[in-house]
Structures are given as C-alpha cells and as structure tokens.
Amino acid sequence: MKLIWLFQCTDAAMRERTAFVTPTRSYTHAQVGHAAARLIRQLGELGVRRGQRVVLIPDHDENALVFLAAASAIGLQVVMPYNLNNAATAEWIDMIDTVAPQHVVCLKRDAQVAAALRAAGVEPIEPAVFGHAADEEEGAGIDVVVDSPDPVENFLVLFTSGTTGKAKAVSISEALVCTRVASVSARLKFAPDSRILMTGLMNNTTGVIFSFGALLHDATLVFPEGRTIEAWPRQVERQRITHMMLRPIALRRFIDGARTSGADLSSLRVLAYGAAALPQPLLEEGRALMRCDWVQGYGLSETFGPFCWLTEEDHQRKLYERFVYCVGKPDSTLDVALRYQEGRQDGVGEVMLRGAAVMQGYLDFTSGQVQPVGEYFATGDFGEFSPSGELILKGRMSSTIMSANGHRIYPEEVESVLAGVPGVEEVVLLNAASPHDLGSSPIACIHGPLAARDPDAARAIVLERLTARLSEEKWPDYLFLSGEPFPKNANDKLIKPAVLAMIRPERLTRITSMETLQ
C-alpha cells in the first residue's frame, strides 16, 4: 500500500463524491486526484526528484495532505517538526541548517513566512496545490505519475523529543504510515458514510492517520473552520461529524464550548482520545454529554500512532476506575512485553516493543545513517499488566522521582490521580528543592478553584484522594497551589521549567503533616 494510491479513484460514481470539506469549499475525489497529479508535475518541473530530502513548511490543511501523497508518488524524504502547530522563522532556519535538504517547500498561506525565509537566504518552493477552476480543469487531463512504486523508506522524518528528552529525528517508513492508517481507521470504525473532523496536525500521527484513513474508507474529511476548539461543537452539529479525536486539554475546551453553545452532538459515533491521562471527572462529564463510543489509544511517535486500545466496552466496565492509567490491550501490530529491573518485585517494568510497526530508527543527518531499533524497542515508559492483560502505565523512565525513603514515584501516575480531585484544572508533579528537606522533593503543583481554598482545607481534600488511590510511598511531599494558570506552549503542553519558577517556599504545604512552611 502507498499513500498515493488512495488518491486514485477509477469508479465513476465515487469520483463525484465529496472527499474534502474545507472552510471555503468542498472537493470531490476527482478534484483531489487532479490536484495530486498537477502537484507531482509541478514539483518535477521545479527539479524535485526521487530520493531527495525536502523540509515541508505546511499549514495543517488539504494542501499538506495532497503534498504528502505527491511525496509518496515521487519517492521523497519529508522532514517536519513533530506535532508543532507553528514554528518561528529562526526554528525553521535552524532545522534547515541541520537537515541540509535539497528543497524547502512552503505551503503557508501567510506570504510573510516565505518572505522571511528568503530574507534569511532560503529560497522556498511555493507550488499551487489547489488553484482556480481553470487549474483544476487542466489537472483533469494529467495522469498521476508514480516514480516510486514501492513504499518509500525513511519517508517521514519527525523531529521529536524521543524517549530520552533529547531532540531526535524519528525516521518513519511509508509502510509503517500505511499500517497505522489501516489499523487505526479500522479500530475507530471509519466507514463510507463517516464524516471525520480533522482535529490533528499534518505533522503528527492524528492528522496523517485521520486524513488518509478517511480516503481509505471513502469517507468525507472535514477540516476545522479554525483552531478555536470551543467553536468546534457548532461545526460538529452543522457538518454532522461522526468521528473526531481530542487530547485531554482540547476535550476540556470542547466540552466548555458545547455547554456554552448548546450544540447538538448526537451525530458523533466515535470519540477517540489519547496522548495523556484523562482525568476521570472529565471523562465521565464527556461521556454524559456525548453518548457515543469512547476509545483511548496509546502509542508513540516512534510507532507512528496507537497500538494499545481502551475500547468502549472497557469504558462500560469502568476499567478507568479500577486502574489509575489503563490504556487497554495491545493490538496485533506489535508484540508488547515488559523488561524488569533486577531486584524489583512490584511487577513494574519498562514497556518493550517488537515487530515491523515501529520506526526504522533515529536518523543522524551528519552521517546520513539511521540508527536501527534492534529486535526490541525500549519505549522509556514504565508499566505493568493487569490480570486480564491490559497495559497499565506508570510513567516515563526519564521523569521518575526517587523519594527520600527510596521509593520510585511516577509523576504521570500521581498527576492522573490528582486530576480527579474536584477543583483541579491543571496538575503537574515536579521534583524541586524545598527548604525543610535535604536535596529535592516531589511537589504537586495544582491550579484551579481548589487553589482558592485555605491551604489546610485543600491539603485535606488532596490527602483524601491520595489515600483512596495510592500507597503512601507514592505521595508527593508538598502541595503548591496556584491561582494563575500554568504556562503552556503552542501545543497546550505545560512548560515545566516555567511552572518550577513559580514555586515559592512560603507557599508550599507539606502533605503528610499539618505543617505549612514559613
């Protein structure tokens, strides 16, 4: 399977069906195919050739989707920053200097981006993917030319933090992309009558999988009318959306928008979520509002998407109540095992993966070599299996905190528990210096209505939740209550160093005693 094959439609009736709905217009399958054929020809005329490396600077829209199909046909290596909505010009220039591509393709509607690149000495290619009616008519007479009939090796190279926290270039084969498109879209029950909201970005797994998955199943792909998530419920109602995926922070905003607008969400059939633990109160609020199938996926950038699934049936069994962070059972795309550290008796080990559905390796641009994975890929995640075979995540190896008494604390596990406390909107566990302890201590940083309470009252509420869900050895030492929201990056992820800078010793409350530090 190749991505470009999904753009070639020979059935006469299917050619006239709507493939894409964008904020400005709709495109049929025939028009989408014509756009791909025209773009392949344009790129060829501009000197783009099979085997070349291209940095893609996209908007997250139909143009980026068609470009990836064209890259599949030509046989290009496409380099993008993973899961980044927008990058500053300096970030693009740094990437271009590191990658040394043969071409830089800019698909930004904002002309200032290309102008800034030129001012920095980079001459980008700016092809017209979807043009005027005359351009589309011209494209109708062009055949899709596939220079690379086999799946492209090292097709996508995604800059990501990887498993160690250091920037790495994850090399993904086209075969893996196609495997995930097929496995995830089937798991989420995409069908010809599905109307799928493209909530992801075209440089992350959700965007690529949902977009090409819609084409694979002859469904209709609907692009958001903007990135204001609170406005999406109205679009769901208006466009009769059946499938969508939301991260926990985005889900909170979506629900708030739905409450405010009173939008009818009854068209939804499947709501997928993942990327982080979902607080139980938010999950139950969402399930009460949207009576559809809820599916949680767990995956990594190195696997290009989820391989473990918490199904609607698992939600009905309320596995999320029985286990702190249960991500369900592995699917058939990978073998999942645990590697135990010597001397550990708690059943927790590092999650290890084996199989073809994992990245080719980390690419070293200096040498041009890919560091292969080996038989097993070490994820850097700690977990354990339930008696019935579900994977229960504990946290990242790189973020694990050792308590003063030698116990291992997993921040993600503690954060998942505290996210269920009423009045907690944001929570992060940090390891920071404290004035009354030697060395550093785990500090639970909380923002939300709870932060307005008296510190002792807030401590009592937190302590009640911890007592019910975690053994005392896993508790944080201190509580930090913030009336201000925590700083976040462009992708709504908390910036931990900035949160750490907000902490003041006099505002720390010790959890395991009534002592409030002075």
N, C-alpha and C positions, 0 to 999 in steps of 0.2 A: 504493500500500500504506500502511496505517495500523496502528499497534500494536494498537489496539482490535479490529481485525478478527481478530487471532489468538486472541481470547477468545470469539469467536462460533462455536459448533460446532452444526451442524444435523444431522450424521449421528448416528442413534440409537445405533449401536454405539460410536462414538467418544466420545459423551457420558459413557459409563460407564467409559471407560478412565482409568487413573491419569495425572494431569498433573503433580502435585507430590507429592514425599515430603519431609516436614519432620521435625524431631526428635521431634515429638509425634504426628503423624498424617499420613494421605495425603488428597489431594483429587482428585476426578475432574474431567474437563474441564467437566462440567456445573456442578459446585460452584464452580469457578474463574470461570466465566462469570456465575453468580449473584452472586458476590462483587463482580465488577466492576459489574454492574447496580445492586446495592444501594449501592455506594460512590458511583456517579455521582449517584444520587438523594439520598443523604445530603449530599454536597457542595453540590448545588443548594439544598437546604433551608437550608444554612448560609450561603448568599449567594455561593457561588463561581460565577463567571460566565466565559463565553468571553472570551479576550483578557487575563485578569488574570494578574498575576505572583505566584507562590507560592514561598516558601522551603520546601523539604522537609527535615525532620529525621528521617531514617529509621534503623531497623535494617536490616541487609542480608538481608532475608528475603522471604517471599511477600507480605507486606503492602505493601512498597515496590514490588514488581513490579506488583501489582494497581493501586496508585495511579498508576503511570506509564501504564497502559492507560486508566484513568479520565481522566487529564490529556489523553491523546490524544483521547478522545471529546469532552470539554468544549472543548478548544482552549486549554489553559493554557500559560504560560511557567513552567517549573520550574527553580529555581535551587538548585544544590548545590555544595559544595566538591569539587573533583575528587580522587578516589582517597584520600579521608580516611576511615579506619575510624571514628574517633570525634573529636569536637571538644569543646573545653571550652566552658562556657556563655558565657564572655567572647568566644570566637571566633564563636559563633552571633550574639550581640548585635551585634558589630562588622559581621558580614555583613548582618544585618537593617537596621542603620542605613545601610549603604551602598546596599543594594538597594532599600529602601523598598517592600516588597511589599504587595499588598492583603491577603494572608493568609499565615500561617505554619502549616504542617501538621506536627504532631509525631506520628510513628508509633513512638516509642520505647516499649518495654515497661517500661523503668525510669521509674516515675512521678516520680522526683526531677528528671528533665530538664524536664518540663513545669512542675513547681513552681518550678524555678529561673528559667525564662523568665518566669513570672508575677511572681515577686519582682522581676524586672528591668523590669517594665512591659509585657511582651509577652504577649498573650492568644492562645495557640495553639489551632488546631482539632485535636481528637483523635478522628477518626472510627473506628468499629469496622469493620475490613475483613472479617475472618473472625470470626464470632461463634459462638454456640451453635447447636445443631441447629435450634431454632425460628427463629433468624435466617436460617439457610440455606434453610429451607422457605419463609419469607417472600420471600427473594430469588428463588426459583424462579418466582414469579409476576410478576416485573418484567422488562420488556424493556430491553435496552441502548439508551439514547438517545444518539445521536451528534449533538451540536450543531455539530461542526466536521468535515464530511465530507472535506475536503481535508487533506493533510498540513500540520501546524502549522509556520509559520515561527517561527524563534527558539524552538524547543520546549524544548531543554535549554540552560541557561547554566551552564557549569562554571568555577569559579574555579581557575585553574592558573597555574603559573609561566610558561607560554607559551614562546616561543623566545628570550626575552631575559633570563630570570631574574627579571623583574619580574612581580608579580601581575597577571593579566589575566582577563577574563571571556570565555570562548570560547562563541560562540553557534552552536548546532548545530540544524539543521532536522530535523524528523521524517523528511523524505525521506532525509536522509543516514543517520540511525539505521537506517531500514529497509533501505537499500542495504547497510550493513555487516552487519546481521543476516543478510541473504540471502547475501552474498558469502562471509563468514567461515564460516557454518554449512555452506555447500556445500563450501568448501575443506577443512573438517575432517570431512566425510563424516557429518554428522548424518543419522539415519535413524529411521523409526518405532520400531525396536527398540532405539534408543540409550538409555542411562541416563547422564545428564550431571551430573557433580558441579559445583555452582555455587560454585567456589572464589573468584570475584571479589567485588567490592563493587558495590552497586547505584548508586554514584556514579562508577563507572569503566566503561571500554568492555567489559571482560571480563564483568562482571556482567550488564550490559544485553544484550550480544550473545548470551551463552550462554543466558540465561533466555528471551528471546524467540525465539532460534534453536531451542530445544527445542520451543516451541509451534508454530513454523513447520513443523517436520518431524514433528509428532505424537509426539515423543519424551517421555521421562519426565525431569523435572528434579528432582534430589535435592539438598537443602540440607544443608550440613555440620552435624554434631551439636555443633560448637563450633569455635573458631578456633585450637585447638591442632593445628598441622599434623602433628606427629608421630603423632597419633591417626588421621589420615585413612586410612592404609593399611588399617587394620582395617575402616573403613567401606567402602572400595573393595571389599574382599573380601566383606563382608556384603551389600552392596547390588548387587554385580556391576556396578560402574561401568564404562562403556565409554569415556568421554571426560572429560578434565579439562585444565586449563591451570594452569601454575605458573611463577612468576618464579624466577630463579636461586637467591635466598636461600631461598625456600619449597621449591624442589626439594631443596636440601641437607637441610633438615629432614625432608622427606617420605621421602627415602631412608634417613636415620638411623632414622626411625620404622619403616620397612619392615624394616630389618635387625634391629632390636630385637624387633619383634613376630613376624617370620616370616610376615607376611600374604601370602596368595595374590593376586597381582596379574594373573593370567592373563586376567581379563575385559577388561582395558584394550585398546582398539583404537587410540586416538589420544591422544598426549600432546602438547599444544601448550605452547610456552614463548616468552618474549619479554621486552620491557621493558629488558633489559640483556644484555651479552655473557655467554654461558655458558662457564665455564672448560672446556677440553677434557677434563681428567680427570673432572670431574663429569658431563659429557655422556656419556662412554664408560662410566662406572660406572652411570649411569642406564639407558643402552641395554642393558647387560648384564643388568640387573635386570628391566627391563620390555621385553619383546620385542614391542613394538607399533610403529605408525607414529609417528615423531617429526617434528613440524612447528614451525618457528620463524616467527613473524610479526613484521614491523617496521611500526610505524605511530606516529602522534602523537595527542595529544588533539585537535588541530585537524583530523585526518582521521577521528576517532572510530573508530579501530581500524586494523588492519594492511592494507597494500596491497602489501607485498613478502613473498615466501614462500621459505623454505628447506625443500624437501619431503623426504619420506622417501627418495626416490631420490637427492636431493642429499646426504643423510646417508650413504647407502650408498657414494656416490662420494667421501666424505670431503672435501667442499669446505671444511669447517671446519678441516682440516689445511693446506690449500693457501693459505687466506686467513685473516688474523687475525680479522676480524669480517665475515663474509659473511652477508648477510640474504636472499640469493636474488634471483629475478627479480620485477619488478613484475607485478601482475595487470592486468586490463582496466579497473579502476575509475578509474585515474588515469594521466596521462602523466607520466613521471619523466624529468627532464633534469638536467644539471649546469651551473652558471654558474661560469665560470673567472675568476679574478682576473688582471688584466693583468700580464704578465711571468712568470707561473707556467708551468713546463714539466713538472710532475710528473704531470699528468693528474688532479689532485685539484681538485674544485670543490664549490660549495655545492649541495645537493640541492634542486631546484625541482620544484613540482608544479602540474599544470594539469588541470582537469576539474571536474565537478559534485560529486564525492565529497570535498569539503573544506568546512570550516566556512563559515558565512555571513560571519563576521568577528569582531572583538573589540567587545563591547558596552560603551558608555560610559553608565553608569547616570545620570549627571548630566544629559546631554542626551537620553538615550533612543535615541541613534543607534548604528548598527552600522557600524564602520569596515570597508568591504568589502575582500576579498582582492586583487582585481585579476586580471589574466589568469594570472599565476603566483604561487604562494605560496612564499615563501622559508622553508625549514624551520629554518635555523640549523645544520644538520648538514653536515659535510664528508664527501665520499665519492668513489669512483671506480668505474668499471665494469670488470669482468673482460672478457677477450676474448670470452667466450661470453654476456655480457650480465647477469651477476649484479652486484648492487649491493654494494659493499664499503664499509662505514662506517669513517671515520677518527676522528670525534669531533665535539663541539659547537664551533661558532664561538666561543661565549662563554667556553668553558673552555680554548681553545687557549693554549699557553705558548710564548713565544719563547725559545729557548736563547741562551746568551751569544754563540754564534757565528752567530746569526741564523737558525737553523733552526726550523721550526714543529713543535712536539711536541703530539700529540693524546693527552690523558690516557686516553681510553677505549681507544685502541689499545694503549698501554703496559699499562694495567690488564688488558686481555684477555690479553696475553702473560704477564704475571707471575702471573695467576690459575692458569696451568697449571704453575707450579713446585710440586713436591711439598712439602708442609708449609705452604702458603699457604692460609689460610682466608678472609682479608679483605685487600683491597689497594685503595689509593686513591692517586692521584698528585696532589700538591699543589704549588703554587708558593709558596715561603716564603723568608724571609730566612735566610742562612747566614753564619757568621762569617768564612769564608775567601774569600768572593766579593763582588764589587761587586754591589749590587742583590739580586735574588732568584734562587732556583734551584729546578728541579724536584726534588722529593723523593718517592721511592716509599715509602709507609707500608704496612707489612706486619704482619699479626697471624696467628698460627698456630704450629704446632710448630717451624717454621723459626726463629721469633724466639728460641727457647731455645738455638739453636746459637751457637757462637763467631762474633762479627761477621765475621771474615775468612772463615770457612767458609761462612757464609750469603751473603756477598758473592760468593764463587766460584760458588755454586750459581745465584744470580741472574744473574751475568755469563754463565754458560754458556747459560742460556735466552735472554738478550737477544742474544747473539752469533748464535744459531741462527735468531732470528725477526725481528730489527730491525736496520737500519743504525745505526751508532754515533751518528749525528747525532740520533737519536730517543731515545737513552738518557737516563734521569734522571741527575742529578749525584750524588745522595745516596740512601742507604738508611736508613730509620728502622724499627727492629724493636721491636714492642710485645708484651709478654707479656699485656696486657689487651685484651679485645675493644674494638673502636671503638664509640663512642656511635652509637645509631641512633634514628630517630623511630618513631612508631607504625606506620608502613608498612614497617619494616625497611630504610629507606634510611639510609646513613651521613650523619651530621651533620658536614660538612667543617670548619666553624669549631671544633667541639669536638675533632676529630682534630688540627687545627692547633695547638690549645692544649696538646696532649700532647707535642709535639715539644720536645726539649731538645738544644741544640747539642752537648753532650758525648756524646750517644747517636747522632749521625749518622756514618755510614761512607761515605766517598767511593767511588763505584762504579768510576770509571775509574783509580784507583790504590789502593795498599795502605794509604794514609794514613787513619788513624782520628783524627778531630778531637778535640782536648783542650779 
